[in-house]
Amino acid sequence: MKLILSIAACLLTTILFGQINREAAISYNEGVLAFKEKNYEGAIIAYNKALMLDPSYTKARYNRAKARLRIKEFGKAIGDFNHLLESDPDHVQAHVYKGYAFMQLKKYPGAISSYNKALKLDPTNTDCYSNRGIAFMYEKKYDKAASDFEKVLVDKPDSDRIRYNLALCYNKTGETEKAVDVYTGLIERDYQTAFAYRSRAKAHVSAGNYGLAVSDLDKAIILDGDNHELHYLQGFSFLKMDSLSAASSSFGTAINLNPKHLPSLKNKAFVDFKLKSYADAIRSYDVLIDIEPGDMNSRTNRGMALHQIKKFQEAYNDFDIIIDQRPDEAIAYFHRANAAVGMEKFRDGCQDMREAAKRGYEQAFDHVAWVCSQAE
């Protein structure tokens, strides 16, 4: 009698388990339909129900993770993929999507680890190489990123996006000739954008080929003349070629387009000072000091330019501020002394010149005797 009861109980359990599986399958199918209709929240609810009925339902867990990716629940998606991979560690796509989730969370080491596992299982997965390459770039491992992008181009030789990333990596690893070759290939493939020409120009600058950089920037400016960075880069290239007037003009255009672009302002002031266009240099330094009042280098240079146009009191004021901020700045004492001499305040000039000499400023030794003799 007891044996019969035991068999009946087993039969009842089997029937109930079969019913649960059927109900789980129905919920799973509801989830698939909702996902196709882009109702990702509804899909997750359906997959939740399927997993409550059957926690071992791998497809439901995998699809729930993908639905969570669509609504940017990346942490929860990773949890699902981890659970799935415990029972099925060779699930390639779970590793791939897990890597994607880590990428979205900017957790690049986790992404690289996931892509490594996926590629170990499927070495032909081009998307994995592409995404791992991007993760390597974020981790500043540009040599490894370049290696991945090179593998991608074997299967996808027409991918301009991958070519561009590869060129960026070559720039970072100092392989500028390779970078130029890649950019040239992009341009020859009708990827003739301001972006492509600017990128190749930057590679030329890195290689010291400033004339070629100017040529590329000419083309970029035709396509995107309102981009202040293009004019700045061209000014920088002219400066390196010692074409100072052209450099000043390019920096000036960049400043007109972006009046607070610090690199253009600093370089234009420097060039104008070398050209002895002191008034122009002072205008740039005025803006720089207004933006960065604590920039003592700009204030020093403005003071020197003011001295050149005999605005001695204004020059004196600049060096006075510098000495107040940096009381051991020997050069500031030297230039304040010169400004004082310009105003015929020889006693003040003598005192400052001695301070400059005391702090080891060599030019002060050549002037201190004369300045102090005028103070007697």
C-alpha positions as a Markdown table, in Angstrom:
| # | Residue | x | y | z |
|---|---|---|---|---|
| 1 | Met | 0.0 | 0.0 | 0.0 |
| 2 | Lys | 2.8 | 2.4 | 0.9 |
| 3 | Leu | 4.5 | 1.6 | -2.4 |
| 4 | Ile | 1.4 | 2.5 | -4.4 |
| 5 | Leu | 1.2 | 5.9 | -2.5 |
| 6 | Ser | 4.8 | 6.6 | -3.3 |
| 7 | Ile | 4.4 | 6.0 | -7.0 |
| 8 | Ala | 1.3 | 8.2 | -7.0 |
| 9 | Ala | 3.1 | 11.1 | -5.4 |
| 10 | Cys | 5.9 | 10.8 | -7.9 |
| 11 | Leu | 3.4 | 10.9 | -10.8 |
| 12 | Leu | 1.7 | 14.0 | -9.3 |
| 13 | Thr | 5.1 | 15.8 | -9.1 |
| 14 | Thr | 5.9 | 14.9 | -12.7 |
| 15 | Ile | 2.6 | 16.3 | -13.9 |
| 16 | Leu | 3.0 | 19.6 | -11.9 |
| 17 | Phe | 6.6 | 20.0 | -13.2 |
| 18 | Gly | 5.4 | 19.6 | -16.8 |
| 19 | Gln | 2.7 | 22.2 | -16.2 |
| 20 | Ile | 5.3 | 24.7 | -14.8 |
| 21 | Asn | 7.5 | 24.2 | -17.9 |
| 22 | Arg | 4.6 | 24.8 | -20.2 |
| 23 | Glu | 3.7 | 28.0 | -18.3 |
| 24 | Ala | 7.3 | 29.1 | -18.3 |
| 25 | Ala | 7.5 | 28.6 | -22.1 |
| 26 | Ile | 4.3 | 30.6 | -22.5 |
| 27 | Ser | 5.8 | 33.5 | -20.5 |
| 28 | Tyr | 9.1 | 33.2 | -22.4 |
| 29 | Asn | 7.2 | 33.5 | -25.8 |
| 30 | Glu | 5.4 | 36.6 | -24.4 |
| 31 | Gly | 8.8 | 38.1 | -23.6 |
| 32 | Val | 10.1 | 37.4 | -27.2 |
| 33 | Leu | 7.0 | 39.0 | -28.7 |
| 34 | Ala | 7.3 | 42.1 | -26.4 |
| 35 | Phe | 11.0 | 42.4 | -27.3 |
| 36 | Lys | 10.3 | 42.3 | -31.0 |
| 37 | Glu | 7.7 | 45.1 | -30.4 |
| 38 | Lys | 10.5 | 47.1 | -28.5 |
| 39 | Asn | 8.5 | 46.8 | -25.3 |
| 40 | Tyr | 11.6 | 46.0 | -23.3 |
| 41 | Glu | 10.0 | 46.6 | -19.9 |
| 42 | Gly | 7.2 | 44.2 | -20.8 |
| 43 | Ala | 9.7 | 41.7 | -22.1 |
| 44 | Ile | 11.5 | 41.8 | -18.7 |
| 45 | Ile | 8.3 | 41.2 | -16.8 |
| 46 | Ala | 7.5 | 38.2 | -19.0 |
| 47 | Tyr | 11.0 | 36.8 | -18.6 |
| 48 | Asn | 10.8 | 37.3 | -14.8 |
| 49 | Lys | 7.7 | 35.2 | -14.7 |
| 50 | Ala | 9.3 | 32.5 | -16.8 |
| 51 | Leu | 12.4 | 32.4 | -14.5 |
| 52 | Met | 10.2 | 32.3 | -11.4 |
| 53 | Leu | 8.5 | 29.2 | -12.8 |
| 54 | Asp | 11.8 | 27.7 | -14.0 |
| 55 | Pro | 15.0 | 29.2 | -12.6 |
| 56 | Ser | 17.1 | 27.1 | -14.9 |
| 57 | Tyr | 15.5 | 28.5 | -18.0 |
| 58 | Thr | 18.7 | 29.7 | -19.7 |
| 59 | Lys | 17.1 | 31.3 | -22.8 |
| 60 | Ala | 14.8 | 33.4 | -20.6 |
| 61 | Arg | 17.8 | 34.6 | -18.5 |
| 62 | Tyr | 19.9 | 35.4 | -21.6 |
| 63 | Asn | 17.0 | 37.3 | -23.3 |
| 64 | Arg | 16.2 | 39.2 | -20.1 |
| 65 | Ala | 19.8 | 40.3 | -20.0 |
| 66 | Lys | 19.6 | 41.6 | -23.5 |
| 67 | Ala | 16.3 | 43.4 | -22.7 |
| 68 | Arg | 18.1 | 45.0 | -19.7 |
| 69 | Leu | 20.8 | 46.2 | -22.0 |
| 70 | Arg | 18.2 | 48.0 | -24.1 |
| 71 | Ile | 16.9 | 50.0 | -21.2 |
| 72 | Lys | 20.4 | 50.7 | -19.9 |
| 73 | Glu | 20.2 | 48.5 | -16.8 |
| 74 | Phe | 23.8 | 47.4 | -17.5 |
| 75 | Gly | 24.6 | 46.2 | -13.9 |
| 76 | Lys | 21.5 | 44.0 | -13.8 |
| 77 | Ala | 22.4 | 42.7 | -17.3 |
| 78 | Ile | 25.9 | 41.7 | -16.1 |
| 79 | Gly | 24.3 | 39.9 | -13.2 |
| 80 | Asp | 22.2 | 37.9 | -15.6 |
| 81 | Phe | 25.1 | 37.0 | -17.8 |
| 82 | Asn | 27.2 | 36.0 | -14.8 |
| 83 | His | 24.4 | 33.7 | -13.6 |
| 84 | Leu | 24.1 | 32.2 | -17.1 |
| 85 | Leu | 27.9 | 31.7 | -17.5 |
| 86 | Glu | 28.1 | 29.8 | -14.2 |
| 87 | Ser | 26.1 | 27.0 | -15.9 |
| 88 | Asp | 27.3 | 27.6 | -19.4 |
| 89 | Pro | 30.8 | 29.1 | -19.4 |
| 90 | Asp | 31.2 | 28.5 | -23.2 |
| 91 | His | 28.2 | 30.8 | -24.1 |
| 92 | Val | 30.1 | 33.1 | -26.5 |
| 93 | Gln | 27.4 | 35.7 | -27.0 |
| 94 | Ala | 26.9 | 36.1 | -23.2 |
| 95 | His | 30.6 | 37.0 | -22.9 |
| 96 | Val | 30.2 | 39.4 | -25.9 |
| 97 | Tyr | 27.2 | 41.2 | -24.5 |
| 98 | Lys | 28.7 | 41.2 | -21.0 |
| 99 | Gly | 31.7 | 43.0 | -22.5 |
| 100 | Tyr | 29.3 | 45.5 | -24.1 |
| 101 | Ala | 27.7 | 46.2 | -20.7 |
| 102 | Phe | 31.0 | 46.8 | -19.1 |
| 103 | Met | 31.9 | 49.2 | -21.9 |
| 104 | Gln | 28.7 | 51.2 | -21.3 |
| 105 | Leu | 29.7 | 51.4 | -17.6 |
| 106 | Lys | 33.2 | 52.6 | -18.6 |
| 107 | Lys | 34.6 | 49.6 | -16.8 |
| 108 | Tyr | 37.1 | 48.8 | -19.5 |
| 109 | Pro | 39.2 | 46.1 | -17.8 |
| 110 | Gly | 36.0 | 44.1 | -17.3 |
| 111 | Ala | 35.1 | 44.6 | -20.9 |
| 112 | Ile | 38.5 | 43.4 | -22.1 |
| 113 | Ser | 38.3 | 40.4 | -19.9 |
| 114 | Ser | 34.9 | 39.5 | -21.3 |
| 115 | Tyr | 36.1 | 39.9 | -24.9 |
| 116 | Asn | 39.2 | 37.9 | -24.2 |
| 117 | Lys | 37.0 | 35.0 | -23.1 |
| 118 | Ala | 34.7 | 35.4 | -26.1 |
| 119 | Leu | 37.7 | 35.4 | -28.5 |
| 120 | Lys | 39.2 | 32.3 | -26.9 |
| 121 | Leu | 36.0 | 30.5 | -27.7 |
| 122 | Asp | 35.5 | 32.2 | -31.1 |
| 123 | Pro | 38.8 | 33.7 | -32.5 |
| 124 | Thr | 36.9 | 34.8 | -35.7 |
| 125 | Asn | 34.6 | 37.2 | -33.9 |
| 126 | Thr | 35.4 | 40.5 | -35.7 |
| 127 | Asp | 33.1 | 42.6 | -33.5 |
| 128 | Cys | 35.0 | 41.5 | -30.4 |
| 129 | Tyr | 38.3 | 42.6 | -31.8 |
| 130 | Ser | 36.7 | 46.0 | -32.7 |
| 131 | Asn | 35.2 | 46.5 | -29.3 |
| 132 | Arg | 38.2 | 45.2 | -27.4 |
| 133 | Gly | 40.4 | 47.6 | -29.5 |
| 134 | Ile | 38.2 | 50.5 | -28.3 |
| 135 | Ala | 38.5 | 49.4 | -24.7 |
| 136 | Phe | 42.3 | 49.1 | -25.1 |
| 137 | Met | 42.3 | 52.7 | -26.4 |
| 138 | Tyr | 40.4 | 53.9 | -23.3 |
| 139 | Glu | 43.0 | 52.1 | -21.2 |
| 140 | Lys | 45.8 | 53.9 | -23.2 |
| 141 | Lys | 47.1 | 50.5 | -24.4 |
| 142 | Tyr | 47.4 | 51.8 | -28.0 |
| 143 | Asp | 49.7 | 49.1 | -29.3 |
| 144 | Lys | 47.2 | 46.4 | -28.3 |
| 145 | Ala | 44.3 | 48.4 | -29.7 |
| 146 | Ala | 46.2 | 48.8 | -33.0 |
| 147 | Ser | 46.8 | 45.0 | -33.2 |
| 148 | Asp | 43.0 | 44.4 | -32.8 |
| 149 | Phe | 42.0 | 47.0 | -35.4 |
| 150 | Glu | 44.5 | 45.5 | -37.8 |
| 151 | Lys | 42.8 | 42.1 | -37.4 |
| 152 | Val | 39.4 | 43.7 | -38.0 |
| 153 | Leu | 40.5 | 45.3 | -41.3 |
| 154 | Val | 41.5 | 41.8 | -42.6 |
| 155 | Asp | 37.8 | 40.9 | -42.6 |
| 156 | Lys | 36.4 | 44.4 | -43.0 |
| 157 | Pro | 38.8 | 46.3 | -45.3 |
| 158 | Asp | 36.1 | 49.0 | -46.1 |
| 159 | Ser | 35.6 | 50.0 | -42.5 |
| 160 | Asp | 36.5 | 53.7 | -42.4 |
| 161 | Arg | 35.7 | 53.9 | -38.6 |
| 162 | Ile | 38.3 | 51.2 | -37.9 |
| 163 | Arg | 40.9 | 52.8 | -40.1 |
| 164 | Tyr | 40.4 | 56.1 | -38.3 |
| 165 | Asn | 40.8 | 54.4 | -34.9 |
| 166 | Leu | 43.9 | 52.6 | -36.1 |
| 167 | Ala | 45.5 | 55.9 | -37.3 |
| 168 | Leu | 44.8 | 57.4 | -33.9 |
| 169 | Cys | 46.6 | 54.5 | -32.3 |
| 170 | Tyr | 49.6 | 54.9 | -34.6 |
| 171 | Asn | 49.8 | 58.5 | -33.7 |
| 172 | Lys | 49.8 | 57.6 | -30.0 |
| 173 | Thr | 52.5 | 55.0 | -30.4 |
| 174 | Gly | 54.7 | 57.4 | -32.4 |
| 175 | Glu | 54.3 | 55.5 | -35.7 |
| 176 | Thr | 53.4 | 58.8 | -37.5 |
| 177 | Glu | 54.3 | 57.4 | -41.0 |
| 178 | Lys | 51.8 | 54.6 | -40.6 |
| 179 | Ala | 49.2 | 57.1 | -39.3 |
| 180 | Val | 49.8 | 59.3 | -42.4 |
| 181 | Asp | 49.4 | 56.2 | -44.7 |
| 182 | Val | 46.1 | 55.3 | -43.0 |
| 183 | Tyr | 44.7 | 58.8 | -43.3 |
| 184 | Thr | 45.9 | 59.0 | -46.9 |
| 185 | Gly | 44.0 | 55.7 | -47.6 |
| 186 | Leu | 40.9 | 57.2 | -46.0 |
| 187 | Ile | 41.1 | 60.3 | -48.1 |
| 188 | Glu | 41.7 | 58.4 | -51.3 |
| 189 | Arg | 38.6 | 56.3 | -50.5 |
| 190 | Asp | 36.6 | 59.5 | -50.8 |
| 191 | Tyr | 36.6 | 60.1 | -47.1 |
| 192 | Gln | 37.6 | 63.7 | -47.9 |
| 193 | Thr | 36.3 | 65.5 | -44.8 |
| 194 | Ala | 37.7 | 68.3 | -42.8 |
| 195 | Phe | 38.1 | 65.8 | -40.0 |
| 196 | Ala | 40.3 | 63.5 | -42.2 |
| 197 | Tyr | 42.5 | 66.3 | -43.4 |
| 198 | Arg | 42.9 | 67.7 | -39.9 |
| 199 | Ser | 43.8 | 64.3 | -38.6 |
| 200 | Arg | 46.4 | 63.8 | -41.3 |
| 201 | Ala | 47.7 | 67.3 | -40.6 |
| 202 | Lys | 48.2 | 66.4 | -36.9 |
| 203 | Ala | 50.2 | 63.4 | -38.0 |
| 204 | His | 52.3 | 65.5 | -40.2 |
| 205 | Val | 52.9 | 67.9 | -37.3 |
| 206 | Ser | 54.0 | 65.0 | -35.1 |
| 207 | Ala | 56.4 | 64.0 | -37.8 |
| 208 | Gly | 57.7 | 67.5 | -38.2 |
| 209 | Asn | 56.4 | 67.9 | -41.7 |
| 210 | Tyr | 54.9 | 71.3 | -41.2 |
| 211 | Gly | 54.6 | 72.2 | -44.9 |
| 212 | Leu | 52.5 | 69.1 | -45.6 |
| 213 | Ala | 50.4 | 69.9 | -42.5 |
| 214 | Val | 49.7 | 73.4 | -43.9 |
| 215 | Ser | 48.6 | 72.0 | -47.2 |
| 216 | Asp | 46.2 | 69.6 | -45.5 |
| 217 | Leu | 44.8 | 72.4 | -43.3 |
| 218 | Asp | 44.2 | 74.5 | -46.3 |
| 219 | Lys | 41.9 | 71.8 | -47.6 |
| 220 | Ala | 40.2 | 71.3 | -44.2 |
| 221 | Ile | 39.6 | 75.1 | -43.9 |
| 222 | Ile | 37.9 | 75.1 | -47.3 |
| 223 | Leu | 35.5 | 72.4 | -46.0 |
| 224 | Asp | 35.1 | 73.8 | -42.4 |
| 225 | Gly | 36.4 | 77.4 | -42.3 |
| 226 | Asp | 34.6 | 78.3 | -39.0 |
| 227 | Asn | 36.6 | 75.7 | -37.0 |
| 228 | His | 39.0 | 77.7 | -34.9 |
| 229 | Glu | 41.1 | 74.7 | -34.2 |
| 230 | Leu | 42.0 | 74.3 | -37.9 |
| 231 | His | 43.3 | 77.9 | -38.0 |
| 232 | Tyr | 45.2 | 77.4 | -34.7 |
| 233 | Leu | 46.9 | 74.2 | -36.1 |
| 234 | Gln | 47.9 | 76.1 | -39.2 |
| 235 | Gly | 49.3 | 79.0 | -37.2 |
| 236 | Phe | 51.3 | 76.5 | -35.1 |
| 237 | Ser | 52.7 | 74.9 | -38.3 |
| 238 | Phe | 53.6 | 78.4 | -39.7 |
| 239 | Leu | 55.3 | 79.2 | -36.4 |
| 240 | Lys | 57.4 | 76.0 | -36.6 |
| 241 | Met | 58.3 | 77.0 | -40.2 |
| 242 | Asp | 59.3 | 80.5 | -38.8 |
| 243 | Ser | 56.7 | 82.1 | -41.0 |
| 244 | Leu | 55.8 | 84.5 | -38.3 |
| 245 | Ser | 53.4 | 86.9 | -40.2 |
| 246 | Ala | 51.4 | 83.9 | -41.5 |
| 247 | Ala | 51.3 | 82.4 | -38.0 |
| 248 | Ser | 50.0 | 85.7 | -36.5 |
| 249 | Ser | 47.3 | 85.9 | -39.2 |
| 250 | Ser | 46.2 | 82.3 | -38.6 |
| 251 | Phe | 46.2 | 82.7 | -34.8 |
| 252 | Gly | 44.2 | 85.9 | -35.2 |
| 253 | Thr | 41.6 | 84.1 | -37.3 |
| 254 | Ala | 41.3 | 81.4 | -34.6 |
| 255 | Ile | 40.8 | 84.1 | -32.0 |
| 256 | Asn | 38.1 | 85.9 | -34.0 |
| 257 | Leu | 36.3 | 82.6 | -34.2 |
| 258 | Asn | 36.9 | 81.7 | -30.5 |
| 259 | Pro | 38.0 | 84.9 | -28.5 |
| 260 | Lys | 38.9 | 82.8 | -25.4 |
| 261 | His | 41.0 | 80.1 | -27.1 |
| 262 | Leu | 44.0 | 80.1 | -24.8 |
| 263 | Pro | 46.6 | 78.4 | -27.1 |
| 264 | Ser | 45.8 | 80.8 | -29.9 |
| 265 | Leu | 46.0 | 83.8 | -27.6 |
| 266 | Lys | 49.3 | 82.7 | -26.1 |
| 267 | Asn | 50.9 | 81.9 | -29.5 |
| 268 | Lys | 49.7 | 85.0 | -31.2 |
| 269 | Ala | 51.1 | 87.1 | -28.3 |
| 270 | Phe | 54.4 | 85.3 | -28.6 |
| 271 | Val | 54.6 | 85.8 | -32.3 |
| 272 | Asp | 53.6 | 89.4 | -32.2 |
| 273 | Phe | 56.2 | 90.1 | -29.6 |
| 274 | Lys | 58.9 | 88.5 | -31.8 |
| 275 | Leu | 57.6 | 90.6 | -34.7 |
| 276 | Lys | 57.9 | 93.7 | -32.5 |
| 277 | Ser | 54.1 | 94.2 | -32.9 |
| 278 | Tyr | 54.0 | 95.0 | -29.2 |
| 279 | Ala | 50.6 | 96.7 | -29.2 |
| 280 | Asp | 49.1 | 93.5 | -30.7 |
| 281 | Ala | 50.9 | 91.3 | -28.2 |
| 282 | Ile | 49.6 | 93.5 | -25.3 |
| 283 | Arg | 46.0 | 93.0 | -26.6 |
| 284 | Ser | 46.4 | 89.2 | -26.4 |
| 285 | Tyr | 48.0 | 89.4 | -23.0 |
| 286 | Asp | 45.2 | 91.6 | -21.8 |
| 287 | Val | 42.7 | 88.9 | -22.7 |
| 288 | Leu | 44.8 | 86.1 | -21.2 |
| 289 | Ile | 45.2 | 87.9 | -17.9 |
| 290 | Asp | 41.5 | 88.6 | -17.8 |
| 291 | Ile | 40.8 | 84.9 | -18.2 |
| 292 | Glu | 43.6 | 83.7 | -16.0 |
| 293 | Pro | 44.6 | 86.5 | -13.5 |
| 294 | Gly | 47.1 | 84.2 | -11.8 |
| 295 | Asp | 49.1 | 83.6 | -15.0 |
| 296 | Met | 52.3 | 85.3 | -14.0 |
| 297 | Asn | 54.0 | 84.4 | -17.3 |
| 298 | Ser | 51.5 | 86.4 | -19.3 |
| 299 | Arg | 51.8 | 89.3 | -16.9 |
| 300 | Thr | 55.6 | 89.2 | -17.2 |
| 301 | Asn | 55.4 | 89.2 | -21.0 |
| 302 | Arg | 52.9 | 92.0 | -21.0 |
| 303 | Gly | 55.1 | 94.0 | -18.7 |
| 304 | Met | 58.0 | 93.5 | -21.1 |
| 305 | Ala | 55.9 | 94.6 | -24.1 |
| 306 | Leu | 54.6 | 97.7 | -22.2 |
| 307 | His | 58.2 | 98.6 | -21.5 |
| 308 | Gln | 59.0 | 98.4 | -25.2 |
| 309 | Ile | 56.3 | 101.0 | -26.1 |
| 310 | Lys | 57.5 | 103.1 | -23.1 |
| 311 | Lys | 54.4 | 102.6 | -20.9 |
| 312 | Phe | 56.7 | 102.4 | -18.0 |
| 313 | Gln | 54.2 | 102.9 | -15.2 |
| 314 | Glu | 51.9 | 100.1 | -16.5 |
| 315 | Ala | 54.9 | 97.8 | -16.9 |
| 316 | Tyr | 56.0 | 98.7 | -13.4 |
| 317 | Asn | 52.6 | 97.8 | -12.1 |
| 318 | Asp | 52.7 | 94.4 | -13.7 |
| 319 | Phe | 56.1 | 93.5 | -12.2 |
| 320 | Asp | 54.9 | 94.9 | -8.9 |
| 321 | Ile | 52.0 | 92.4 | -8.9 |
| 322 | Ile | 54.4 | 89.5 | -9.8 |
| 323 | Ile | 56.8 | 90.4 | -7.0 |
| 324 | Asp | 53.8 | 90.5 | -4.6 |
| 325 | Gln | 52.9 | 87.0 | -5.6 |
| 326 | Arg | 56.4 | 85.6 | -6.1 |
| 327 | Pro | 58.8 | 87.6 | -3.9 |
| 328 | Asp | 61.8 | 85.5 | -5.0 |
| 329 | Glu | 61.2 | 86.1 | -8.7 |
| 330 | Ala | 64.6 | 87.6 | -9.8 |
| 331 | Ile | 63.5 | 88.5 | -13.3 |
| 332 | Ala | 60.6 | 90.5 | -12.0 |
| 333 | Tyr | 62.9 | 92.7 | -9.9 |
| 334 | Phe | 65.2 | 93.2 | -13.0 |
| 335 | His | 62.3 | 94.3 | -15.2 |
| 336 | Arg | 60.7 | 96.4 | -12.5 |
| 337 | Ala | 64.1 | 98.1 | -12.1 |
| 338 | Asn | 64.1 | 98.9 | -15.8 |
| 339 | Ala | 60.6 | 100.3 | -15.6 |
| 340 | Ala | 61.7 | 102.5 | -12.7 |
| 341 | Val | 64.7 | 103.7 | -14.7 |
| 342 | Gly | 62.3 | 104.5 | -17.6 |
| 343 | Met | 60.4 | 106.8 | -15.2 |
| 344 | Glu | 63.8 | 108.2 | -13.9 |
| 345 | Lys | 63.1 | 106.7 | -10.5 |
| 346 | Phe | 66.8 | 105.6 | -10.1 |
| 347 | Arg | 66.7 | 105.0 | -6.4 |
| 348 | Asp | 63.8 | 102.5 | -6.8 |
| 349 | Gly | 65.6 | 101.0 | -9.8 |
| 350 | Cys | 68.9 | 100.7 | -7.9 |
| 351 | Gln | 67.2 | 98.8 | -5.1 |
| 352 | Asp | 65.4 | 96.4 | -7.5 |
| 353 | Met | 68.5 | 95.8 | -9.6 |
| 354 | Arg | 70.4 | 94.9 | -6.4 |
| 355 | Glu | 67.6 | 92.5 | -5.4 |
| 356 | Ala | 67.7 | 90.9 | -8.9 |
| 357 | Ala | 71.5 | 90.5 | -8.6 |
| 358 | Lys | 71.2 | 89.1 | -5.1 |
| 359 | Arg | 68.9 | 86.4 | -6.4 |
| 360 | Gly | 71.4 | 85.5 | -9.1 |
| 361 | Tyr | 69.9 | 87.1 | -12.2 |
| 362 | Glu | 73.0 | 87.5 | -14.4 |
| 363 | Gln | 71.9 | 90.5 | -16.5 |
| 364 | Ala | 71.5 | 92.5 | -13.3 |
| 365 | Phe | 75.2 | 92.3 | -12.6 |
| 366 | Asp | 75.8 | 94.2 | -15.9 |
| 367 | His | 73.4 | 97.0 | -15.0 |
| 368 | Val | 73.5 | 97.5 | -11.3 |
| 369 | Ala | 76.6 | 99.8 | -11.2 |
| 370 | Trp | 75.2 | 102.2 | -13.7 |
| 371 | Val | 71.6 | 102.3 | -12.3 |
| 372 | Cys | 72.9 | 102.9 | -8.8 |
| 373 | Ser | 75.3 | 105.5 | -10.0 |
| 374 | Gln | 72.3 | 107.5 | -11.3 |
| 375 | Ala | 70.7 | 107.3 | -7.9 |
| 376 | Glu | 73.5 | 109.1 | -6.2 |
